[in-house]
Amino acid sequence: QVQLVESGGGLVQPGGSLRLSCAASGFTFSRYPMAWYRQAPGKEREFVATVTSAGSFTNYADSVKGRFTISRDNAKNTVYLQMNSLKPEDTARYYCTCPPQGSWGQGTQVTVSS
């Protein structure tokens, strides 16, 4: 079955960086676009970034544009989210998803605080 396992979250100071990873299995990873979403306490889940199947095209939420970079390694069945210049408002649980499959990972917590 489809499995998405996120990792790489943690506590970081404002201005710091983190790199999230999402390992996928149970489907032909290289054929599908992938995306990252996030959900802060008391808020709805929101779109962060997406990447096409070959990694050729990306799209970002305005709130993270210029600070976050989504990428993928189809040989490793893994999608990444490099997060730089982190702000307290980036604090959320980050989820990996394969939109056409409708599947989600369990998420990884990112906390930005001094």
C-alpha positions in Angstrom: 0.0 0.0 0.0 1.0 3.6 -0.4 3.3 4.9 2.4 4.7 8.3 2.9 7.1 8.8 5.8 8.2 12.3 6.7 11.3 13.2 8.7 13.7 16.0 9.5 11.5 18.3 11.7 12.6 19.8 14.9 13.1 22.9 16.9 15.0 25.7 15.2 15.7 29.4 16.0 14.3 32.2 13.8 16.5 32.6 10.7 17.6 29.0 10.8 17.2 26.2 8.3 15.8 22.7 8.2 15.5 20.0 5.5 12.5 17.8 5.5 12.4 14.5 3.7 9.5 12.3 2.7 10.2 8.6 1.7 7.6 7.1 -0.5 6.7 3.5 -1.2 3.9 1.4 -2.6 3.5 3.3 -5.9 5.5 4.3 -9.0 6.9 7.5 -7.4 8.5 8.9 -10.5 5.1 9.1 -12.3 3.4 11.4 -9.9 3.7 15.0 -8.7 4.3 15.5 -5.0 3.5 18.3 -2.6 4.1 19.6 0.9 1.3 21.0 3.1 1.4 22.3 6.7 -1.0 22.7 9.5 -0.6 25.0 12.5 -2.6 24.5 15.8 -6.1 25.8 15.4 -5.7 26.4 11.6 -6.6 24.6 8.5 -4.1 22.6 6.5 -2.5 24.8 3.9 -0.5 24.3 0.7 3.2 24.9 0.9 4.9 23.6 -2.3 4.5 21.2 -5.2 6.8 19.6 -7.7 6.0 17.8 -11.0 6.9 14.1 -11.5 10.2 14.8 -13.2 11.1 17.7 -10.9 11.0 20.1 -13.8 8.5 22.5 -12.4 7.7 23.8 -8.9 5.1 26.0 -7.3 5.1 27.7 -3.9 2.7 29.4 -1.6 3.4 33.1 -1.5 4.3 32.9 2.2 7.3 30.7 1.6 8.4 31.8 -1.9 12.1 32.6 -2.0 12.7 30.8 1.4 11.7 27.2 0.7 12.7 24.9 -2.1 11.0 21.6 -3.0 13.0 18.9 -4.8 12.9 15.2 -5.4 15.2 12.3 -6.1 13.3 9.7 -8.1 16.0 7.2 -7.7 15.5 7.3 -4.0 11.7 7.7 -4.0 12.1 10.8 -1.9 10.8 14.4 -1.9 12.5 17.1 0.1 11.7 20.5 1.4 14.6 22.8 2.2 13.5 25.6 4.5 15.7 28.6 5.0 15.2 31.9 6.8 12.6 30.2 9.0 10.1 32.4 10.9 7.9 31.7 14.0 4.9 31.7 11.7 6.4 28.7 9.9 5.7 26.6 13.0 3.4 23.8 12.0 3.2 20.1 11.3 4.4 19.5 7.8 2.8 16.8 5.6 3.9 15.1 2.5 1.3 14.1 -0.1 0.8 12.6 -3.5 -2.2 14.5 -4.7 -3.4 12.1 -7.4 -3.1 9.2 -4.9 -4.9 11.1 -2.2 -2.4 9.7 0.4 -0.8 11.6 3.2 2.1 10.9 5.6 1.9 11.2 9.4 3.7 14.6 9.3 6.7 16.0 11.0 6.7 18.9 13.5 8.6 22.1 12.8 8.9 24.6 15.6 10.6 27.9 15.1 11.3 29.7 18.3 14.0 31.4 20.2 
